[in-house]
Amino acid sequence: MAEQKELIVKDDHGVEHNLYNLPKGFVFEGSIRIWDCNLEELPDLSDVTVTGDFCCGDETLTSLKGSPKEVGGMFSCFRGNL
């Protein structure tokens, strides 16, 4: 059985979401901040809308593939190997 990936973040309402299990067309209410998680690639958020900021700062990222479809606030990526 394949290992289930988890990356849990809370939305503006305090609800926890696993970024690896968001359905297509999902609207994440709030900001997603991913850093120091040792990710080589982002979870597939390519059909997810983020109403707040999307920030990813991880030294091991090599691509922005999987970035959200739409970000309502700031999109920030730093410290990666892009």
C-alpha positions in Angstrom: 0.0 0.0 0.0 1.3 3.5 -0.9 2.2 5.8 1.9 -0.5 8.5 2.4 1.1 12.0 2.2 0.0 14.7 4.7 0.5 18.4 4.8 -2.0 19.9 7.2 -2.9 23.6 7.2 -5.8 25.5 8.8 -8.1 27.8 7.0 -9.5 31.1 8.3 -12.2 29.2 10.1 -9.8 26.9 12.0 -10.6 23.9 9.9 -7.7 21.6 9.1 -7.1 20.5 5.5 -4.6 18.0 4.1 -3.2 19.8 1.0 -2.7 16.4 -0.7 -6.4 15.6 -0.5 -8.2 18.8 -1.6 -10.9 18.2 -4.3 -10.7 19.8 -7.7 -12.3 23.3 -7.7 -11.8 23.7 -3.9 -11.7 27.2 -2.5 -9.3 27.5 0.4 -10.5 30.4 2.5 -7.4 31.9 4.0 -3.6 31.8 3.4 -1.4 28.8 2.8 2.1 29.0 4.1 4.5 26.2 3.4 8.1 26.3 4.6 10.8 24.1 5.9 8.8 20.9 5.0 11.6 19.5 2.9 9.4 19.2 -0.1 10.9 18.5 -3.5 7.6 19.4 -5.2 4.3 21.1 -4.1 1.1 19.2 -3.6 -1.1 19.4 -6.7 -3.1 22.6 -6.0 -3.4 23.4 -9.7 -7.2 23.4 -9.5 -7.5 25.1 -6.1 -8.2 28.7 -5.4 -6.6 30.3 -2.3 -8.4 33.5 -1.2 -5.4 34.8 0.9 -1.7 34.5 0.4 0.3 31.5 -0.9 3.8 31.4 0.4 6.3 28.6 -0.1 9.8 28.8 1.2 11.6 25.5 1.1 15.2 24.9 0.2 14.4 21.7 -1.6 11.7 22.9 -4.0 12.9 22.7 -7.6 9.6 23.7 -9.4 6.4 25.6 -8.8 4.4 22.9 -10.6 1.3 22.3 -8.6 0.9 25.9 -7.5 -2.7 27.1 -6.9 -4.9 28.0 -9.9 -5.6 31.4 -8.3 -4.3 33.3 -5.3 -6.3 36.3 -4.0 -3.3 37.8 -2.0 0.4 37.7 -2.3 2.3 34.8 -4.0 5.7 34.4 -2.5 8.3 31.8 -3.1 11.8 32.0 -1.5 14.8 29.9 -0.6 14.1 27.3 -3.3 16.3 25.7 -6.0 14.1 27.1 -8.8 
